[in-house]
Amino acid sequence: MVALATSLGLQAQKRDQAMEQQVFYRAVKVGGLSIFYRETGPKDAPTLVLLHGLPSSSRMFQPLLARLADKYHDYRTNVDAYPSWQAWMQKTQPALLVLWGKHDLSFDLGEPERYRKDVPNAEVHVLDAGHFALDTKADDMAELVRSFMKTQK
């Protein structure tokens, strides 16, 4: 029991330290568009790109950013012009992890699998969560991201 409690205490302490990472709010010009993104984590760490829709929606990534900032950098979010990203995904076939809340009534439950139309090797996980899965399942999502990133070279 003591070893388990100590281990859990260290895990909680590490998670709290990761959550203290500073987040920077930035914008970059891409193809004439001003793209807003949030950036955190070590500059020399692997880069993650988190795609979402509306500029204000990147706030939803905050719980996940806090849990991954110790290992990953430059969490760019809210890239405009999704058809351009779709074309880019089809052409480059990037390593793609799709995380989705199955109880999200805002979107069709078939959407996560549709990513495989553009990137057939995409890793897709549908979680027991709703629209705010990034808030309610941030620990689960962070673990899935970490596991996914370990398989990348």
N, C-alpha and C positions, 0 to 999 in steps of 0.2 A: 504494500500500500504506500509506503513512504517513497519508494522509487517511482511509482506511478504518479504520485502527487508532485514530486519534484520535476519529473519529466513534463507533466502538464503545465506546471508553473513556468518552466523554461519556454515551452511552446507559446504560452500566452504572452510572456515577456517579449519574445522574438516578434510575434505578431504585432504587439503594441509598438515596438521599435520600427517595424516596417510601416506602420500606419502613420508614423511621424514624418515620413518623407515629404519634402516640399514639392508642391505641384506648381508648375509654371503655366501660364496661359499665353499662347502665342498664335501667330497667324503667318502663313506663307502664301506666296503667289504661285499658282499652278495653272498653266494654260489661261492666264488672264483672270482666274478666279482667286478670291481671297479665301483661304482655307483655315478655319480656326481649329486649333488642337490643344490638348493638355499634354504636358511633358513632365516626366518624373523618372527617377531611378538613375543608376550609374551610367555615365556617358559611354563606357566601354562594354556595356551589357548588350545582349541580343535585343533587337528591336521588335516590338509588337505593333501591329496596326489594328485598331479596333474600329470597325465601321458601324455607323449608326446613321440616323436620318437628320433630324433637325439640329441646328446649332446648339440650342439649349439642352438637348438630350444627352450631351456628353456628361452632364452631371450624374447621370445614371451609372457611369463607369467608375465613379469615385470609390465606392467600397472595394471594387476589384483592383483598381490602381493601387490602393493602399496595401493590399495583400500581395502584390507582385513587384512593387517598386524595389525590393531588395535584390532582385535578380535580373530584371528587365528594364529597358530604357525606351524613351520616346514613344509613349503610347499615343499615337496620332489618332484622332477621332473625328467624326463628322465630316468626312470627305464629301464635298458636293459632287454633283453630276454623276450619280450612280451608274448610268449607262456607260460612261467612260471607264469606271472601275470594273464593270461587268466585262467590257471588251478586253481590258487589261488582264482580268482573271482568265478569260478564255485563251488569251494569247500566251501568257506566262506560266499558267498552271502552278500558282504558288501553293506552299503548304497552307492549308486552310482548316481552321477549327471553327465549327458552328455550334453555338450554345443557345438553346431556345427553351422558353417556358411553355410547357404543353397546355397550361390553363390560361394563356394570354388570349383574351377574346378580341384583341385589336388586330390580330393577324391570323391568317389561315394556317392551320397546323401542318399543311403540306409544304409550306414555304421552306423549312430547313432542308428538306430533301431536294428541293429544287436547286440548291447551290451545287449539287452534284451534276446538274446539267452542264454547268460551266466548268466545274472542277471535279471530275469524277472521283478523284482520290480524297476528297474532302472528308474530314472526320466530323461526324454530326452526332450531337448529344441533345436529346430532348429531356429536360429536367422536370421534376414534379414541382412546378412553380408557375406563377402567373406573369403578368406584364413587368412586374418589378423584381424579376429574378436576380438582377444584379444587387439588389438590396437584401433579399431574403435567402439567397443561395450563394452569396459571395465566397464563402469558404469552399464550397463544392466546386464552384467555377474556377477559383484560384488553383485548386488541386488539379482539375482537368487541364488547365493551361500549362501548369508546371509539367505534368506527365506528357502532354503533347510536345512541349518544347524539348524535353529530354530525347525525343525520337528524331529531332531535327539535327542535321549536321552542319 
